[in-house]
Amino acid sequence: MPNLDGKVALITGAGGMRGVGRATVMKLAGQGADIALSDVHRQASDLPPAEVRNEWGGIETVSQEVQAQGRRALPIYCDLSDPREIEHLVEQTMSQFGRIDILVNNARAIIGKDKVPVTQLEKEVWDHFLAINTTAVFLTTKAVAPYMIDSGRGGRIINIASNAGKQASANGAAYSASKFAVVGLTQATAMDLAPYNITVNAVCPGPINTDRMSYWERDQAQERGISQEEFRSQVVGSAAQNTPLGRIAESQDVANMVAFLAGDDASFITGQSYNVNGGQLFH
Ligand SMILES: NC(=O)c1ccc[n+]([C@@H]2O[C@H](COP(=O)([O-])OP(=O)(O)OC[C@H]3O[C@@H](n4cnc5c(N)ncnc54)[C@H](O)[C@@H]3O)[C@@H](O)[C@H]2O)c1
């Protein structure tokens, strides 16, 4: 089991109750890392129904969970569409912990408004997807890597991409373009940072059993006269049927790959984009 004692991880998009971010935070904290965890302030209308029902406390609650494991936690609100907030995110992490060993770029733009044919895709939606899913990954990397370089200890950068970063589907222009870009960014960054013993890899999940907010799922549920959660469970069921291993991924499946890439056993791996998809896609 990887030992991350004494290491500090910075993880974006960490406030969702059932998201990959929270699972990753808890996995890395369980292996000894202290965690700076970030998310945007979300309006109630942008929250999944289960988070509203449970009065979920986002990164504040996840921080308490980390502390309950005996690790240090720093919750930081950051809107990744604002480059100054990204700089502030990294500065706050450095001033609290004095080091960043692991960066996990996990956040993404709230999905749904992008799920239209390219001819109907609003430029604002395209710009927002590229800003959060791609440009923010570049900017956090640009802000964190110099500290990793100066430390002389190397580091790990792990970008959460997607199946959609290797194979696009209809109504997915903005999302796929943003995630294909992450795969390319991962490769180029790996080359640039290899001399400093900083590895850079991506994880490409297939569908995951999260209760993330999706405007498309909310609209589809309304059209069918069912709840958003009922519609979501239909989506999850059909994803399981389309997966060779017969189930949809859990957030934990993705967190396990992140933990591997963050650990000593992955020290000779860089520039790769690993699928975690139950056999849905092979390249
Ligand atoms: N859920 C899936 O089925 C799936 C499939 C393939 C890949 N992925 C990828 O896995 C990662 C995690 O997925 P998830 O379903 O847990 O994510 P999610 O949709 O719940 O969103 C992740 C987080 O990003 C945050 N975020 C949104 N806008 C932001 C902004 N402007 N600034 C800062 N943070 C912002 C959200 O608040 C949320 O906590 C994402 O990169 C996603 O693209 C997810």
The ligand as an ORCA input file, in Angstrom:
! r2SCAN-3c Opt
* xyz 0 1
  N     -19.098     11.244    -13.434
  C     -18.784     10.611    -14.539
  O     -19.562      9.785    -15.062
  C     -17.428     10.848    -15.195
  C     -17.068     10.097    -16.315
  C     -15.810     10.315    -16.906
  C     -14.957     11.260    -16.382
  N     -15.345     11.969    -15.292
  C     -14.413     12.984    -14.774
  O     -14.134     12.709    -13.408
  C     -13.954     13.939    -12.698
  C     -14.873     13.955    -11.490
  O     -16.201     13.677    -11.891
  P     -17.430     13.899    -10.903
  O     -18.636     13.291    -11.549
  O     -17.019     13.509     -9.549
  O     -17.509     15.497    -11.019
  P     -18.696     16.557    -10.837
  O     -19.479     16.725    -12.093
  O     -19.411     16.304     -9.576
  O     -17.834     17.899    -10.721
  C     -16.615     17.913    -10.012
  C     -16.489     19.137     -9.189
  O     -16.119     20.248    -10.004
  C     -16.617     21.389     -9.347
  N     -16.701     22.581    -10.201
  C     -17.648     22.881    -11.115
  N     -17.437     24.117    -11.604
  C     -16.318     24.600    -10.973
  C     -15.615     25.846    -11.023
  N     -16.016     26.845    -11.827
  N     -14.534     26.005    -10.214
  C     -14.144     25.019     -9.379
  N     -14.764     23.811     -9.302
  C     -15.851     23.622    -10.077
  C     -17.999     20.945     -8.882
  O     -18.494     21.817     -7.869
  C     -17.753     19.538     -8.405
  O     -17.462     19.463     -7.028
  C     -14.235     15.062    -13.697
  O     -13.021     15.564    -14.221
  C     -15.016     14.373    -14.788
  O     -14.874     14.993    -16.058
  C     -16.561     11.788    -14.690
*
